[in-house]
């Protein structure tokens, strides 16, 4: 599970990222990031009913995305807020495929520290 200090929870935090954030796009995932003035990177996840009408499926996608981000936290730059937005089609991706997509998005957004152990 993603630690509490690394989670975006408040509506105003999400709105700020949506309004001011820079966007990056892969096939089934969008990443919006904006700098913050905190010591920890924070992430939020949006999986709408357009992806699936079933809450079970939406929650499974969020759990997978949280785990993928949690594993990469040590190598992510501090002082950044991000929101991962799922798009229809993500429900058909495997965990490994999702990992590659998130990795590509984070690289494109230059979210990783320079000296990174992979």
C-alpha positions in Angstrom: 0.0 0.0 0.0 1.1 3.5 -0.8 2.1 5.3 2.5 -0.3 8.1 3.6 2.4 10.8 3.2 2.6 9.8 -0.5 -1.1 10.0 -1.3 -3.1 12.9 -2.7 -6.4 12.9 -0.8 -8.0 16.3 -0.9 -10.2 17.5 -3.7 -8.3 20.9 -3.9 -5.0 19.0 -4.3 -6.4 17.0 -7.3 -7.9 20.2 -8.7 -4.6 22.0 -8.4 -2.8 19.2 -10.3 -5.4 19.2 -13.0 -5.4 23.0 -13.4 -1.6 23.6 -13.2 -0.1 20.2 -14.0 1.9 19.2 -17.1 0.4 16.2 -18.9 2.0 13.1 -20.3 0.1 10.5 -22.2 0.6 6.8 -23.0 -2.0 4.5 -24.6 -4.2 3.8 -21.6 -2.8 6.2 -19.0 -2.4 9.9 -18.5 0.1 11.4 -16.0 -0.4 15.0 -14.7 2.4 16.4 -12.6 3.1 19.7 -10.8 5.8 20.7 -8.3 4.9 21.0 -4.6 6.8 22.4 -1.7 6.6 19.2 0.5 9.3 16.7 1.2 7.5 13.8 -0.3 6.2 13.0 -3.7 2.4 12.5 -3.6 0.2 10.6 -6.1 -3.5 10.3 -6.7 -5.4 7.9 -9.0 -8.5 8.4 -11.1 -10.4 5.5 -12.6 -13.7 6.6 -13.9 -16.8 4.6 -14.8 -15.9 5.0 -18.4 -13.2 2.4 -17.8 -15.6 0.0 -16.2 -19.0 0.1 -14.6 -17.9 -2.4 -12.0 -16.3 -1.0 -8.9 -14.4 -4.2 -8.4 -12.5 -3.7 -11.7 -11.9 0.0 -11.0 -10.5 -0.7 -7.5 -8.3 -3.5 -8.9 -6.8 -1.0 -11.4 -6.1 1.5 -8.6 -4.5 -1.1 -6.4 -2.2 -2.1 -9.3 -1.2 1.5 -10.0 -0.6 2.2 -6.3 1.7 -0.8 -6.1 3.6 0.2 -9.2 4.2 3.7 -7.9 5.0 2.5 -4.4 7.8 0.3 -5.8 9.3 3.3 -7.5 9.0 5.8 -4.7 12.7 5.7 -3.6 13.9 6.7 -7.0 11.2 9.5 -7.6 12.2 13.1 -7.2 10.9 14.8 -4.1 8.6 17.8 -4.2 6.2 16.6 -6.9 2.5 15.9 -7.0 1.1 13.5 -9.7 -2.2 12.1 -10.8 -2.5 9.0 -12.9 -5.7 8.9 -14.9 -6.8 5.6 -16.3 -8.5 5.4 -19.8 -10.7 2.7 -21.2 -8.7 -0.3 -22.3 -6.5 -0.3 -19.1 -8.6 -3.1 -17.7 -7.2 -5.5 -20.3 -3.6 -4.8 -19.5 -1.5 -7.1 -17.3 0.4 -5.9 -14.3 3.7 -6.2 -16.3 2.3 -4.2 -19.1 1.1 -1.5 -16.7 4.5 -1.4 -15.1 6.1 -0.7 -18.5 3.6 2.0 -19.3 4.1 3.8 -15.9 7.9 3.5 -16.3 7.7 5.1 -19.7 5.4 7.9 -18.4 7.8 8.6 -15.5 10.8 8.7 -17.8 9.1 11.0 -20.2 8.1 13.3 -17.3 11.7 13.1 -15.9 10.4 12.1 -12.5 13.3 9.8 -11.6 16.4 11.0 -9.7 19.5 11.1 -11.9 21.4 8.3 -10.1 18.8 5.5 -10.2 19.2 1.8 -9.5 16.8 -0.2 -11.6 
